[in-house]
Amino acid sequence: MAVNSDHSNDIDIEFRDVTKRYSDVVAVDDISLTVERGSFFSFLGPSGCGKTTSLRIIAGFEQPTNGDVYISGESVIGIPPHKRPVNMVFQHYALFPHITVAENIGYGLRQRSPKPSQGEMDKQIDETLEMVQMSGFRERWVWEMSGGQQHRVALARALINHPTVLLLDEPLATLDRKLRRDMQIELQTLQRDVGITFILVTHDQEEALSMSDRICIMRDGTIAQSGSPRELYDHPVSRYVADFVGKTNFVPGSISDINGQSIRIKSEADFGASKAVVGYMKEQGGGSIIITPSNSGVFVDEGMLAYITTKAAVIMMVKQIALDYARDNIRCNALCPGWVDTPFNDPYIRQMGGRSEIEKYVSESIPMGRWASIEEIAESVLFLASDRSSFMTGHALVIDGGECIV
């Protein structure tokens, strides 16, 4: 008997204190979460963290040892997979090789009771093929298609019955990097077009961050943190989350000064961390500071000058800063770690009046002795170029797309 949840109609999936045990192994450990209707939600984590088990519990392939699961406000405990309003795209697609694309897609329709007429089934198959841009493949055999084409067919088969929730069990894991990126974009577009809830399981951080409205990061069967990609990246609640989400530097040292939102760290390379995320501090002010690329800046001091260019990436020329950071093994996006040659007769340079005017503009825009964020620097300086001699004591750090320095 269905039991209604008292949650809002805007919730498609709800876990309440869900635990799943296999003998002495706890795969999912007392988790509670909600997935909003029409959102793209991802379970992210390493192998063995419980993300796939959580997906299988939603699908009905596993029953929780304790707790309750709701789909669209109704408890689905004890309801078998084929009676739940969900469909799944498996990692290896599970397409039938002995039947055509159209027959694969229409398989779910033929299992309905009552079964639609052949004309109605053909119409729905054609509409679904068009939706996944596979209209010309109706009579094709599965083994005649590429991996990306098979992925689209698997999506079409899962969507044709109009599920409330589409479950995606690492469906892009077997594709090469370029095709995987293309399919990520297609999945995002498709999710917006059909307007239903997508729940993805992945161990690929970039995939989850680029596609999801919300992400649940799992660890040892528990939820380490749940939130939007920006929340997880900017405000990780633990060292584990900060390290797992992306390129993050952990700088050991002690706090030597705190001034508002700025923190100065005493380490081998003494520097400040404006808007840094403090993950964990031991007593006496020691511990590790977490610094993410998008929150990094440059401290403009005597003898230092930041050189900016808008070509392809932001190039920062800072005296000795690369060597200072290297002592703490901080990762840099040093795409151009040598000389940067920019023609001094560039029309943009001439328009600004030559090198002396540009250097003056930099100095006025970014006063000495304070922190300037990458965004602030990029907004302040439109373009800067110089000849090789200006960089004799400098080190070039390239900030790719605004993700910079550390």
DOMAR-490825 format. One record per residue (C-alpha): x, y, z; residue in three letters. Coordinates in pm, 1 decimal, always signed. Example, Ala and Ser with C-alpha at 12.3 -4.5 7.8 and 13.67 -1.06 7.14 Angstrom:
BEGIN
[[+1230.0, -450.0, +780.0], ALA],
[[+1367.0, -106.0, +714.0], SER],
***
This chain:
BEGIN
[[+0.0, +0.0, +0.0], MET],
[[+140.8, +338.6, -100.0], ALA],
[[+218.4, +576.5, +182.9], VAL],
[[+223.0, +947.3, +104.7], ASN],
[[+518.3, +1159.0, +208.8], SER],
[[+441.6, +1489.1, +374.8], ASP],
[[+704.1, +1657.1, +157.1], HIS],
[[+637.9, +1917.5, -109.1], SER],
[[+519.1, +1821.6, -455.1], ASN],
[[+846.3, +1966.9, -582.3], ASP],
[[+1038.0, +1660.0, -457.4], ILE],
[[+1075.0, +1357.2, -687.4], ASP],
[[+1305.1, +1140.3, -473.4], ILE],
[[+1341.1, +1126.7, -96.3], GLU],
[[+1559.0, +902.4, +120.8], PHE],
[[+1470.4, +885.0, +490.4], ARG],
[[+1735.6, +727.2, +712.6], ASP],
[[+1819.1, +467.0, +447.2], VAL],
[[+2068.0, +192.3, +532.7], THR],
[[+2172.9, -103.2, +318.6], LYS],
[[+2377.3, -389.1, +465.3], ARG],
[[+2527.8, -694.4, +298.8], TYR],
[[+2608.1, -923.2, +592.5], SER],
[[+2871.2, -727.0, +786.4], ASP],
[[+2929.6, -470.6, +510.8], VAL],
[[+2737.1, -142.2, +530.5], VAL],
[[+2706.1, -12.0, +173.6], ALA],
[[+2473.4, +278.5, +258.6], VAL],
[[+2479.9, +411.7, +612.5], ASP],
[[+2172.5, +599.7, +737.8], ASP],
[[+2147.0, +863.0, +462.8], ILE],
[[+1867.8, +1114.6, +409.3], SER],
[[+1837.2, +1329.9, +98.4], LEU],
[[+1589.4, +1485.0, -143.6], THR],
[[+1603.1, +1536.2, -520.0], VAL],
[[+1399.5, +1821.5, -662.6], GLU],
[[+1162.6, +1762.5, -952.1], ARG],
[[+1308.0, +1840.8, -1293.0], GLY],
[[+1665.8, +1870.5, -1167.7], SER],
[[+1991.0, +1705.8, -1274.6], PHE],
[[+2125.9, +1533.2, -962.7], PHE],
[[+2451.0, +1338.2, -931.2], SER],
[[+2592.1, +1086.9, -686.5], PHE],
[[+2968.5, +1144.2, -692.2], LEU],
[[+3236.7, +945.0, -517.8], GLY],
[[+3511.9, +683.7, -547.8], PRO],
[[+3450.8, +313.4, -595.3], SER],
[[+3280.5, +151.9, -296.5], GLY],
[[+3133.8, +473.4, -155.9], CYS],
[[+2768.9, +361.8, -191.8], GLY],
[[+2661.6, +571.4, -490.3], LYS],
[[+2560.0, +282.4, -718.1], THR],
[[+2382.5, +103.7, -433.2], THR],
[[+2181.4, +421.9, -371.0], SER],
[[+2082.7, +433.5, -738.5], LEU],
[[+1981.1, +66.3, -736.0], ARG],
[[+1766.0, +129.9, -427.8], ILE],
[[+1578.2, +399.3, -621.7], ILE],
[[+1537.3, +161.8, -916.1], ALA],
[[+1411.1, -119.2, -694.2], GLY],
[[+1694.3, -359.9, -770.7], PHE],
[[+1791.9, -339.5, -403.0], GLU],
[[+1569.4, -301.6, -97.7], GLN],
[[+1700.6, -97.2, +197.1], PRO],
[[+1772.7, -278.8, +521.7], THR],
[[+1630.6, +17.4, +712.5], ASN],
[[+1464.0, +342.9, +621.6], GLY],
[[+1218.4, +451.0, +354.4], ASP],
[[+1232.2, +571.1, -5.9], VAL],
[[+971.4, +795.5, -168.4], TYR],
[[+915.3, +864.9, -537.7], ILE],
[[+683.3, +1157.7, -609.1], SER],
[[+562.3, +1150.0, -250.2], GLY],
[[+478.8, +777.1, -231.8], GLU],
[[+676.7, +509.2, -52.0], SER],
[[+813.0, +248.7, -293.1], VAL],
[[+935.8, -3.5, -36.8], ILE],
[[+839.2, -347.6, -163.4], GLY],
[[+738.4, -222.1, -509.9], ILE],
[[+929.2, -411.7, -784.7], PRO],
[[+1136.0, -225.8, -1047.2], PRO],
[[+891.3, -269.6, -1336.2], HIS],
[[+614.3, -101.7, -1136.9], LYS],
[[+817.4, +205.3, -1040.5], ARG],
[[+798.0, +527.3, -1249.7], PRO],
[[+1170.7, +515.0, -1324.0], VAL],
[[+1391.6, +385.7, -1604.0], ASN],
[[+1765.2, +322.6, -1606.3], MET],
[[+2043.9, +360.9, -1861.0], VAL],
[[+2312.1, +107.9, -1770.4], PHE],
[[+2686.6, +153.5, -1806.4], GLN],
[[+2703.1, -91.2, -2097.8], HIS],
[[+2358.0, +9.7, -2230.5], TYR],
[[+2215.8, -348.9, -2224.4], ALA],
[[+2079.5, -318.9, -2580.0], LEU],
[[+1948.4, -632.0, -2750.2], PHE],
[[+2187.1, -718.2, -3037.5], PRO],
[[+1942.3, -944.8, -3222.4], HIS],
[[+1678.2, -677.7, -3290.1], ILE],
[[+1680.4, -340.1, -3465.2], THR],
[[+1706.9, +6.1, -3313.4], VAL],
[[+1331.3, +59.7, -3345.6], ALA],
[[+1258.0, -273.0, -3177.9], GLU],
[[+1500.6, -193.0, -2894.6], ASN],
[[+1336.4, +142.8, -2832.1], ILE],
[[+985.3, +2.2, -2852.9], GLY],
[[+1055.6, -285.8, -2614.2], TYR],
[[+910.6, -102.7, -2314.9], GLY],
[[+595.5, -11.9, -2506.9], LEU],
[[+534.8, -377.2, -2592.8], ARG],
[[+546.9, -467.1, -2222.2], GLN],
[[+264.8, -230.2, -2134.5], ARG],
[[-77.8, -351.7, -2042.7], SER],
[[-278.8, -270.2, -2242.8], PRO],
[[-25.7, -259.9, -2524.2], LYS],
[[-51.9, +37.7, -2764.7], PRO],
[[-146.5, -25.1, -3125.5], SER],
[[+132.7, -77.0, -3377.0], GLN],
[[+59.2, +261.8, -3532.2], GLY],
[[+82.0, +436.9, -3195.6], GLU],
[[+404.8, +253.3, -3111.1], MET],
[[+561.6, +350.3, -3445.9], ASP],
[[+464.6, +712.6, -3387.1], LYS],
[[+619.7, +719.0, -3039.5], GLN],
[[+934.7, +542.3, -3160.8], ILE],
[[+980.0, +796.2, -3441.3], ASP],
[[+925.5, +1090.4, -3203.2], GLU],
[[+1176.9, +950.5, -2954.2], THR],
[[+1434.6, +883.5, -3226.3], LEU],
[[+1398.0, +1242.4, -3341.9], GLU],
[[+1442.4, +1364.9, -2984.5], MET],
[[+1782.1, +1191.8, -2957.3], VAL],
[[+1878.6, +1286.6, -3316.3], GLN],
[[+1870.3, +929.5, -3447.4], MET],
[[+1584.1, +948.3, -3699.6], SER],
[[+1780.6, +778.9, -3976.6], GLY],
[[+1874.9, +475.5, -3766.9], PHE],
[[+1534.1, +312.4, -3724.7], ARG],
[[+1620.6, -14.7, -3899.4], GLU],
[[+1987.4, -22.9, -3804.7], ARG],
[[+2130.9, -311.3, -3600.5], TRP],
[[+2298.5, -236.1, -3269.5], VAL],
[[+2632.4, -378.1, -3379.1], TRP],
[[+2637.4, -140.3, -3676.6], GLU],
[[+2653.4, +169.2, -3453.4], MET],
[[+2924.6, +356.6, -3266.7], SER],
[[+2939.4, +389.2, -2889.1], GLY],
[[+2783.6, +735.1, -2896.2], GLY],
[[+2499.4, +616.5, -3118.9], GLN],
[[+2433.7, +319.5, -2891.9], GLN],
[[+2421.0, +559.9, -2598.5], HIS],
[[+2148.5, +762.1, -2772.4], ARG],
[[+1947.8, +447.3, -2843.1], VAL],
[[+1972.4, +344.8, -2477.3], ALA],
[[+1849.1, +691.3, -2377.3], LEU],
[[+1560.2, +670.3, -2621.9], ALA],
[[+1456.5, +329.5, -2489.7], ARG],
[[+1461.3, +463.1, -2133.7], ALA],
[[+1265.4, +778.8, -2217.9], LEU],
[[+990.8, +640.3, -2439.9], ILE],
[[+773.7, +534.6, -2145.5], ASN],
[[+794.0, +887.6, -1998.4], HIS],
[[+942.9, +796.9, -1658.2], PRO],
[[+923.2, +1036.0, -1365.7], THR],
[[+1295.3, +984.7, -1303.6], VAL],
[[+1572.0, +871.1, -1539.0], LEU],
[[+1859.4, +687.7, -1367.6], LEU],
[[+2203.9, +696.2, -1529.7], LEU],
[[+2455.1, +438.2, -1404.7], ASP],
[[+2787.7, +575.5, -1535.3], GLU],
[[+2662.3, +558.5, -1895.6], PRO],
[[+2955.9, +757.4, -2036.1], LEU],
[[+3236.1, +565.0, -1865.8], ALA],
[[+3323.7, +353.2, -2171.1], THR],
[[+3344.2, +643.9, -2417.5], LEU],
[[+3663.7, +823.4, -2516.4], ASP],
[[+3724.4, +1167.8, -2366.5], ARG],
[[+3606.3, +1376.6, -2662.5], LYS],
[[+3292.3, +1172.3, -2722.0], LEU],
[[+3220.9, +1166.8, -2349.3], ARG],
[[+3232.4, +1546.8, -2339.6], ARG],
[[+3001.7, +1569.5, -2642.3], ASP],
[[+2755.0, +1330.8, -2479.3], MET],
[[+2763.5, +1530.1, -2154.8], GLN],
[[+2642.1, +1834.0, -2345.8], ILE],
[[+2374.9, +1627.2, -2520.1], GLU],
[[+2254.7, +1485.2, -2187.5], LEU],
[[+2225.3, +1833.2, -2038.5], GLN],
[[+2031.9, +1958.1, -2339.7], THR],
[[+1805.6, +1654.1, -2341.2], LEU],
[[+1731.9, +1688.0, -1969.3], GLN],
[[+1625.2, +2049.2, -2015.3], ARG],
[[+1412.4, +1959.1, -2318.1], ASP],
[[+1221.9, +1670.2, -2159.9], VAL],
[[+1203.8, +1837.3, -1818.1], GLY],
[[+1223.2, +1522.0, -1607.5], ILE],
[[+1456.2, +1440.8, -1319.6], THR],
[[+1791.8, +1287.7, -1414.5], PHE],
[[+1998.8, +1109.6, -1147.5], ILE],
[[+2355.1, +1029.3, -1248.8], LEU],
[[+2612.0, +806.6, -1079.5], VAL],
[[+2970.2, +896.8, -1163.2], THR],
[[+3321.9, +898.8, -1022.2], HIS],
[[+3423.4, +1173.3, -1266.5], ASP],
[[+3438.5, +1507.6, -1084.1], GLN],
[[+3442.6, +1715.9, -1401.5], GLU],
[[+3139.0, +1531.4, -1533.9], GLU],
[[+2937.3, +1589.6, -1217.7], ALA],
[[+3041.2, +1953.3, -1175.0], LEU],
[[+2967.2, +2047.0, -1535.1], SER],
[[+2629.5, +1872.6, -1566.9], MET],
[[+2456.4, +1880.3, -1230.0], SER],
[[+2222.0, +2117.1, -1050.7], ASP],
[[+2306.5, +1941.2, -724.2], ARG],
[[+2569.4, +1685.9, -626.6], ILE],
[[+2581.8, +1439.2, -339.8], CYS],
[[+2943.1, +1348.7, -259.3], ILE],
[[+2958.5, +1011.3, -86.1], MET],
[[+3221.8, +846.7, +130.4], ARG],
[[+3207.6, +503.8, +294.2], ASP],
[[+2829.6, +483.1, +255.3], GLY],
[[+2761.3, +827.5, +401.6], THR],
[[+2697.9, +1172.2, +255.2], ILE],
[[+3015.2, +1378.7, +286.4], ALA],
[[+2839.8, +1689.0, +150.1], GLN],
[[+2545.6, +1774.4, -73.2], SER],
[[+2490.9, +2098.9, -259.7], GLY],
[[+2531.2, +2286.4, -585.4], SER],
[[+2861.1, +2253.9, -774.8], PRO],
[[+2953.2, +2609.0, -673.7], ARG],
[[+2877.2, +2540.8, -305.8], GLU],
[[+3090.2, +2227.0, -304.7], LEU],
[[+3379.2, +2397.2, -480.5], TYR],
[[+3375.7, +2724.2, -287.2], ASP],
[[+3264.6, +2596.8, +54.0], HIS],
[[+3376.2, +2235.9, +112.8], PRO],
[[+3294.0, +2120.5, +464.7], VAL],
[[+3592.9, +1887.8, +493.7], SER],
[[+3937.2, +1821.1, +355.5], ARG],
[[+3798.4, +1508.8, +183.9], TYR],
[[+3541.3, +1710.4, -13.6], VAL],
[[+3788.0, +1984.0, -104.3], ALA],
[[+4043.1, +1730.8, -225.1], ASP],
[[+3791.7, +1518.4, -415.1], PHE],
[[+3604.8, +1795.6, -595.4], VAL],
[[+3894.0, +1934.9, -796.0], GLY],
[[+4233.7, +2097.4, -814.7], LYS],
[[+4295.7, +2209.8, -459.8], THR],
[[+4612.0, +2297.2, -273.0], ASN],
[[+4660.4, +2220.5, +96.2], PHE],
[[+4923.5, +2450.9, +239.7], VAL],
[[+5058.6, +2347.2, +581.8], PRO],
[[+5151.9, +2631.8, +811.0], GLY],
[[+5029.1, +2859.9, +1083.0], SER],
[[+4811.3, +3168.7, +1076.1], ILE],
[[+5028.3, +3474.0, +1131.4], SER],
[[+4762.3, +3738.3, +1071.8], ASP],
[[+4384.0, +3759.9, +1028.0], ILE],
[[+4227.0, +4077.0, +893.9], ASN],
[[+3859.9, +4049.9, +801.0], GLY],
[[+3832.4, +3791.5, +524.0], GLN],
[[+4206.6, +3790.6, +456.0], SER],
[[+4439.5, +3539.2, +619.4], ILE],
[[+4818.2, +3540.8, +606.7], ARG],
[[+4979.1, +3198.3, +621.9], ILE],
[[+5326.1, +3143.8, +763.0], LYS],
[[+5490.4, +2862.8, +566.4], SER],
[[+5803.6, +2821.2, +357.8], GLU],
[[+5645.9, +3067.0, +115.7], ALA],
[[+5488.1, +3336.5, +330.2], ASP],
[[+5175.5, +3458.1, +153.0], PHE],
[[+4821.5, +3571.3, +211.2], GLY],
[[+4502.9, +3387.4, +120.5], ALA],
[[+4215.7, +3621.5, +52.9], SER],
[[+3878.0, +3445.5, +74.4], LYS],
[[+4056.4, +3113.1, +127.2], ALA],
[[+3859.4, +2819.9, +259.1], VAL],
[[+3984.2, +2711.9, +598.9], VAL],
[[+3919.3, +2338.5, +608.5], GLY],
[[+4055.0, +2232.7, +943.3], TYR],
[[+4254.7, +2422.8, +1201.1], MET],
[[+4441.0, +2257.8, +1483.0], LYS],
[[+4481.7, +2428.1, +1816.1], GLU],
[[+4728.7, +2716.3, +1841.7], GLN],
[[+4632.7, +2835.8, +1492.8], GLY],
[[+4803.1, +2557.6, +1300.0], GLY],
[[+4667.6, +2327.6, +1030.8], GLY],
[[+4611.2, +2342.2, +657.5], SER],
[[+4470.4, +2615.4, +439.8], ILE],
[[+4272.6, +2506.7, +135.4], ILE],
[[+4324.8, +2729.4, -166.0], ILE],
[[+4125.5, +2673.0, -483.8], THR],
[[+4225.2, +2815.3, -823.5], PRO],
[[+3925.1, +3044.0, -862.8], SER],
[[+3985.1, +3207.7, -523.0], ASN],
[[+4351.3, +3287.7, -578.7], SER],
[[+4491.2, +3632.4, -631.3], GLY],
[[+4819.7, +3815.6, -654.0], VAL],
[[+4964.6, +4030.3, -380.3], PHE],
[[+5108.2, +4333.5, -555.9], VAL],
[[+5414.5, +4453.2, -366.7], ASP],
[[+5724.7, +4660.5, -433.4], GLU],
[[+5922.4, +4505.0, -715.9], GLY],
[[+5623.1, +4307.1, -842.5], MET],
[[+5404.4, +4391.4, -1136.2], LEU],
[[+5122.0, +4183.2, -1280.1], ALA],
[[+5112.0, +4163.5, -1657.0], TYR],
[[+4776.9, +4069.9, -1808.5], ILE],
[[+4671.8, +3966.3, -2157.4], THR],
[[+4328.5, +3878.7, -2286.7], THR],
[[+4461.6, +3635.3, -2547.5], LYS],
[[+4315.0, +3286.6, -2488.4], ALA],
[[+4408.1, +3293.9, -2121.3], ALA],
[[+4517.6, +3540.6, -1857.2], VAL],
[[+4896.9, +3557.1, -1834.2], ILE],
[[+5047.2, +3676.1, -1509.3], MET],
[[+5407.7, +3780.6, -1487.0], MET],
[[+5511.3, +3794.4, -1120.7], VAL],
[[+5871.8, +3811.2, -1004.0], LYS],
[[+5980.8, +3494.2, -820.1], GLN],
[[+5626.3, +3393.5, -727.8], ILE],
[[+5646.7, +3062.1, -912.6], ALA],
[[+5957.3, +2961.0, -719.7], LEU],
[[+5798.5, +3064.8, -390.8], ASP],
[[+5491.6, +2852.1, -454.8], TYR],
[[+5703.2, +2560.2, -574.0], ALA],
[[+5851.7, +2520.8, -225.0], ARG],
[[+5509.6, +2416.2, -97.8], ASP],
[[+5439.1, +2194.0, -399.6], ASN],
[[+5145.8, +2408.7, -506.5], ILE],
[[+5009.5, +2314.4, -846.1], ARG],
[[+5014.8, +2586.9, -1108.8], CYS],
[[+4852.8, +2597.9, -1451.2], ASN],
[[+5187.9, +2690.7, -1605.1], ALA],
[[+5088.0, +2654.5, -1967.8], LEU],
[[+5349.8, +2908.2, -2068.5], CYS],
[[+5631.5, +2886.3, -1810.3], PRO],
[[+5893.0, +3069.3, -2014.8], GLY],
[[+5901.9, +3385.9, -2218.7], TRP],
[[+5592.6, +3555.0, -2353.3], VAL],
[[+5649.4, +3737.4, -2680.3], ASP],
[[+5383.0, +3988.3, -2773.6], THR],
[[+5447.4, +4226.1, -3064.4], PRO],
[[+5495.1, +4571.8, -2920.4], PHE],
[[+5340.1, +4718.5, -3232.4], ASN],
[[+5010.0, +4545.8, -3156.4], ASP],
[[+4728.6, +4790.8, -3246.5], PRO],
[[+4575.3, +4744.4, -2901.3], TYR],
[[+4901.7, +4851.9, -2739.7], ILE],
[[+4936.5, +5154.7, -2965.9], ARG],
[[+4579.0, +5250.1, -2883.4], GLN],
[[+4667.0, +5263.2, -2511.9], MET],
[[+4974.3, +5476.4, -2574.1], GLY],
[[+5262.9, +5234.1, -2542.1], GLY],
[[+5427.3, +5042.7, -2259.3], ARG],
[[+5481.9, +5327.5, -2013.9], SER],
[[+5115.0, +5423.1, -2022.0], GLU],
[[+5010.7, +5061.0, -1972.5], ILE],
[[+5242.6, +5010.8, -1674.1], GLU],
[[+5110.0, +5330.7, -1522.4], LYS],
[[+4755.7, +5203.4, -1579.0], TYR],
[[+4837.1, +4877.9, -1401.2], VAL],
[[+4989.7, +5059.8, -1103.9], SER],
[[+4692.9, +5292.3, -1068.9], GLU],
[[+4437.9, +5011.3, -1103.2], SER],
[[+4605.5, +4781.2, -852.0], ILE],
[[+4766.2, +4980.9, -567.8], PRO],
[[+5080.5, +4837.1, -414.1], MET],
[[+5048.1, +4649.9, -88.3], GLY],
[[+4705.5, +4491.1, -114.2], ARG],
[[+4537.6, +4183.3, -259.7], TRP],
[[+4370.5, +4193.0, -598.3], ALA],
[[+4151.0, +3909.9, -718.3], SER],
[[+4196.7, +3763.7, -1063.0], ILE],
[[+3856.5, +3898.6, -1163.0], GLU],
[[+3953.4, +4246.5, -1046.5], GLU],
[[+4282.5, +4239.8, -1233.3], ILE],
[[+4120.4, +4108.8, -1550.0], ALA],
[[+3855.0, +4379.1, -1535.2], GLU],
[[+4108.3, +4654.1, -1466.1], SER],
[[+4358.0, +4575.4, -1740.5], VAL],
[[+4235.3, +4515.2, -2091.0], LEU],
[[+4564.3, +4421.8, -2252.8], PHE],
[[+4931.9, +4442.9, -2171.7], LEU],
[[+5234.5, +4349.8, -2375.0], ALA],
[[+5606.3, +4404.5, -2352.6], SER],
[[+5930.1, +4288.6, -2505.2], ASP],
[[+6144.2, +4004.4, -2378.0], ARG],
[[+6372.6, +4224.9, -2170.3], SER],
[[+6092.9, +4318.3, -1932.6], SER],
[[+6054.6, +3956.4, -1829.6], PHE],
[[+6416.3, +3878.5, -1749.4], MET],
[[+6342.0, +3830.6, -1379.4], THR],
[[+5984.6, +3714.7, -1419.6], GLY],
[[+5801.3, +3384.3, -1434.4], HIS],
[[+5493.7, +3337.0, -1650.0], ALA],
[[+5189.3, +3174.5, -1497.5], LEU],
[[+4897.1, +3117.1, -1729.4], VAL],
[[+4552.0, +3127.7, -1581.3], ILE],
[[+4331.4, +2915.4, -1800.5], ASP],
[[+3983.3, +3062.4, -1823.4], GLY],
[[+4021.4, +3255.2, -1499.2], GLY],
[[+4132.6, +2950.4, -1298.2], GLU],
[[+4463.6, +3075.1, -1184.1], CYS],
[[+4796.2, +3039.4, -1008.7], ILE],
[[+4716.2, +2777.0, -742.9], VAL],
***
